[in-house]
């Protein structure tokens, strides 16, 4: 069932209030500098799920988050493997895709 435009606007407003632009910018900057997403989210008082799920309402945010995760990832890990996701705690798009493929 499709939502009415007013429902979508209301839900987007709630989402923006829970994850304000200043927090989004701080998150991207800190992740790109090499900090782990879970630590940054804890410092900002949000959950990792909140940070990732915001991309459903704002695809540009999802792309920016993936770029920051790639920029700040550990160069010592072999990215694109489920082992880097699990043991290296890497959440870059390549490692997430490898983990998803390993499930099937």
N, C-alpha and C positions, 0 to 999 in steps of 0.2 A: 504494500500500500504506500502510495506516495504521500509525502507530507505537504501541507500547504506552505506557501511562501512565508506566511507569518510564523508558522511553527519552526521552520528552518531558521529564520532570523532570531527567534527567541532562543533556540538551542545554541546558535552560534554566539549570541551575547553571553549566555551562561558559560560557555567554553572559554571565551575571551576573558571573562572575569576571573575564572579559575587559573588561567595561565596568561597573565598580562604580557604585553609586548616587551617590557623591560626584562622580565624573566626569560622570555624567549631569546632575546639578544644575548643576555649573559650566558645562557646555556650553550648557544652556538659558539660563542667566543671561547669559552672554557673547554669545550669538547675539542674544538679545532686546535687548541694549544696542547692537547695531549691528556687532559684529565678524563677519567672514566665517567661514563654517563650516569651510573648509579650514584657515585659520590657527588657529582654536580647537582643532580636532582634532589638528593637528600639535603644538601646545603640550601637549595632554593625552596625547600618545603613542598615539593611536588613529587609525584611518583613517576617512575620511568614509563609506566603505562600511560599516564596523562600526557607526557611529552610525546610519545609515539602516536597516541590516538588522535592528537590534535591534527595530524596529517590527513585524517578523514575529512575534516572541514576545510583544510587549507593545503591543497597539494603542493603549493610552493614551499610550504614549511617542511613537508616530508622530503622534498628534494634538497633543501638547505641543510636539514639534519643529516641526511646521508652524505652530503659533501663534507660537513664538519666531521662526521665519523671517519670518513676516509682520510681527511687531512690529519687528524689527530691519532690515527692508529699506530700501534707499536710496530716499528720497522723490523724487529727481531722475530716476529711471528710469520708463519707461512699462511697468508690470508687465502680465503676460499676453501677452508677445510673445517669440518665439524669439530676437529680437535682444537683449533684456534678459538672457536666459539666457546667450547666447553671448558677447556683448561686455561686458555689465555684470556678468557672473558672478553673477547673482541666482539663488538656488536656492529661492525661495518656491514654494508650491504652484501659483500662477497661472503663473509662468514655466516651471515644470517641465511643466505640462499643455500649454502652448503649444509647447514644444519637442517633446513627444511627438506632438502633432497635426501638426507640421511634417514629421515623419518619414514620415507616411502619405500 
